[in-house]
Amino acid sequence: MSSEHERFGGFQLLNWKLLNYSILNRSNEIRFDRVAESRTKQKDKKMIPNTSKDKTRRRIHSRLRQRLTGSPERPRLNVYRSLNHIYAQVVDDHSGVTLVAASTVQGRKKGEKRQGGNVASAKAVGKSIAELAKGKGIKKVVFDRGGYLYHGRIKALADAAREAGLEF
């Protein structure tokens, strides 16, 4: 048997890579080996990628950030939402400085129970960020929803900030 022939399940395999699984049986008939093909197809099959919601949110946020920038005249109101808390900050992107920040973590005393993952606390954070921003002389901002849907806690924070005097 020459070096280009190999034994494969009772058949001679002729140049495995070039003939694409063409197999010569003992009577020199060429036949296609479906077993070998199906095994390689299973290896080459890609499963649907399992992307997390956070990766999707980050991708959307980076796309939003290409259009949104905070200036000294009109800084960016950025929102981050975790499962238990919500954070908001007013950022001047030209100088890279956070001007004002508020969150549900800040207002909590040591013995208090956590109350950060609901709409009521998001409204409280929206009101406090607006009051702090007005105290620094900021009236107009650009709202950056952080890649989250404008719904629920994000909408509550934005509405409360608008009611407290911020314009966006």
C-alpha positions as CSV (number, residue, x, y, z in Angstrom):
1,M,0.0,0.0,0.0
2,S,1.5,3.4,-1.0
3,S,1.8,6.4,1.3
4,E,-1.1,8.2,-0.3
5,H,-3.5,5.4,0.5
6,E,-4.9,4.8,4.0
7,R,-7.2,2.2,5.4
8,F,-10.5,3.6,6.4
9,G,-13.2,1.2,7.6
10,G,-12.5,-1.5,5.0
11,F,-12.0,1.0,2.2
12,Q,-8.9,2.6,0.8
13,L,-8.9,6.4,1.2
14,L,-7.1,8.2,-1.5
15,N,-5.5,11.5,-0.6
16,W,-7.9,12.5,2.2
17,K,-7.8,16.3,1.8
18,L,-7.8,16.6,-2.0
19,L,-10.5,14.2,-2.9
20,N,-12.9,15.5,-0.2
21,Y,-13.7,12.1,1.4
22,S,-13.9,10.2,-1.9
23,I,-13.4,6.6,-1.1
24,L,-12.3,3.8,-3.4
25,N,-13.8,0.5,-2.4
26,R,-12.3,-2.9,-3.3
27,S,-13.8,-2.8,-6.8
28,N,-12.4,0.7,-7.4
29,E,-15.8,2.4,-7.5
30,I,-15.8,6.0,-6.1
31,R,-18.4,6.6,-3.5
32,F,-19.0,9.5,-1.1
33,D,-18.7,8.6,2.5
34,R,-21.6,10.3,4.3
35,V,-20.4,9.3,7.8
36,A,-17.1,11.2,7.4
37,E,-18.9,14.2,6.0
38,S,-21.5,14.4,8.8
39,R,-18.8,14.1,11.5
40,T,-16.9,17.1,10.0
41,K,-20.0,19.1,9.6
42,Q,-20.9,18.6,13.2
43,K,-17.5,19.9,14.2
44,D,-17.7,22.9,11.9
45,K,-21.3,23.8,13.0
46,K,-21.3,27.0,15.1
47,M,-23.9,27.3,17.8
48,I,-25.8,30.5,18.3
49,P,-23.6,32.7,20.5
50,N,-24.8,33.2,24.0
51,T,-24.4,36.9,24.6
52,S,-25.3,38.4,27.9
53,K,-27.6,41.3,28.4
54,D,-24.8,43.4,29.7
55,K,-22.7,42.9,26.6
56,T,-25.6,43.9,24.5
57,R,-26.2,47.0,26.7
58,R,-22.5,47.9,26.4
59,R,-22.6,47.7,22.6
60,I,-25.7,49.9,22.5
61,H,-24.2,52.3,24.9
62,S,-21.0,52.6,22.9
63,R,-23.1,53.3,19.8
64,L,-25.0,56.0,21.7
65,R,-21.8,57.6,23.0
66,Q,-20.7,58.2,19.4
67,R,-23.5,60.7,19.1
68,L,-23.7,62.0,22.7
69,T,-21.0,64.2,24.3
70,G,-21.2,66.4,27.3
71,S,-19.9,70.0,26.9
72,P,-19.2,72.5,29.7
73,E,-22.4,74.4,28.6
74,R,-24.5,71.2,28.4
75,P,-23.0,68.3,30.3
76,R,-24.1,64.6,30.0
77,L,-26.4,63.1,32.6
78,N,-25.3,59.4,32.6
79,V,-27.4,56.6,34.3
80,Y,-26.2,53.2,35.4
81,R,-28.6,50.6,36.7
82,S,-27.7,47.6,38.7
83,L,-30.0,45.0,40.2
84,N,-30.1,46.6,43.6
85,H,-29.1,50.3,43.0
86,I,-29.3,53.1,40.4
87,Y,-26.5,55.7,39.9
88,A,-26.6,59.0,38.0
89,Q,-23.8,61.5,37.3
90,V,-23.4,64.7,35.4
91,V,-20.2,64.6,33.3
92,D,-18.3,67.2,31.3
93,D,-16.7,65.1,28.6
94,H,-14.4,67.8,27.3
95,S,-12.5,68.0,30.6
96,G,-13.3,64.4,31.7
97,V,-14.7,65.5,35.1
98,T,-17.8,64.3,37.0
99,L,-19.5,67.5,38.1
100,V,-22.3,66.0,40.2
101,A,-23.2,62.4,41.3
102,A,-26.1,60.8,43.1
103,S,-27.1,57.2,43.8
104,T,-29.2,55.0,46.0
105,V,-26.1,53.9,47.9
106,Q,-25.3,57.4,49.1
107,G,-28.6,58.2,50.9
108,R,-28.6,55.0,53.0
109,K,-27.7,54.9,56.6
110,K,-25.9,51.9,58.1
111,G,-28.8,50.2,59.8
112,E,-31.3,50.9,57.0
113,K,-32.6,48.2,54.6
114,R,-31.6,48.4,51.0
115,Q,-34.2,50.2,48.9
116,G,-32.4,50.9,45.6
117,G,-33.9,48.6,43.0
118,N,-37.3,50.2,42.5
119,V,-39.0,53.0,40.7
120,A,-39.5,55.1,43.9
121,S,-35.8,55.2,44.7
122,A,-35.1,56.0,41.0
123,K,-37.4,59.0,41.3
124,A,-35.6,60.1,44.5
125,V,-32.2,59.9,42.7
126,G,-33.5,61.9,39.8
127,K,-34.8,64.6,42.1
128,S,-31.5,64.7,44.1
129,I,-29.3,64.8,40.9
130,A,-31.4,67.7,39.6
131,E,-31.1,69.7,42.8
132,L,-27.3,69.1,43.0
133,A,-26.9,70.1,39.4
134,K,-29.0,73.3,39.9
135,G,-26.8,74.1,42.9
136,K,-23.7,74.0,40.6
137,G,-25.5,76.2,38.1
138,I,-26.3,73.5,35.5
139,K,-29.8,73.8,33.9
140,K,-29.5,72.0,30.6
141,V,-28.1,68.5,30.2
142,V,-27.9,65.7,27.5
143,F,-29.6,62.5,28.8
144,D,-27.5,59.4,28.4
145,R,-29.7,56.3,29.1
146,G,-26.6,54.1,29.2
147,G,-27.8,51.5,26.7
148,Y,-30.9,50.7,28.8
149,L,-34.4,50.9,27.4
150,Y,-36.2,54.2,28.3
151,H,-38.6,52.4,30.6
152,G,-39.2,51.7,34.2
153,R,-36.5,53.0,36.5
154,I,-34.6,54.9,33.8
155,K,-37.8,56.7,32.7
156,A,-38.7,57.5,36.4
157,L,-35.3,59.0,37.0
158,A,-35.5,61.1,33.9
159,D,-39.0,62.3,34.6
160,A,-38.1,63.2,38.2
161,A,-35.0,65.1,37.0
162,R,-37.2,67.1,34.6
163,E,-39.8,67.9,37.2
164,A,-37.0,69.1,39.5
165,G,-35.8,71.6,36.9
166,L,-33.3,70.0,34.6
167,E,-33.9,70.5,30.9
168,F,-33.3,67.8,28.3
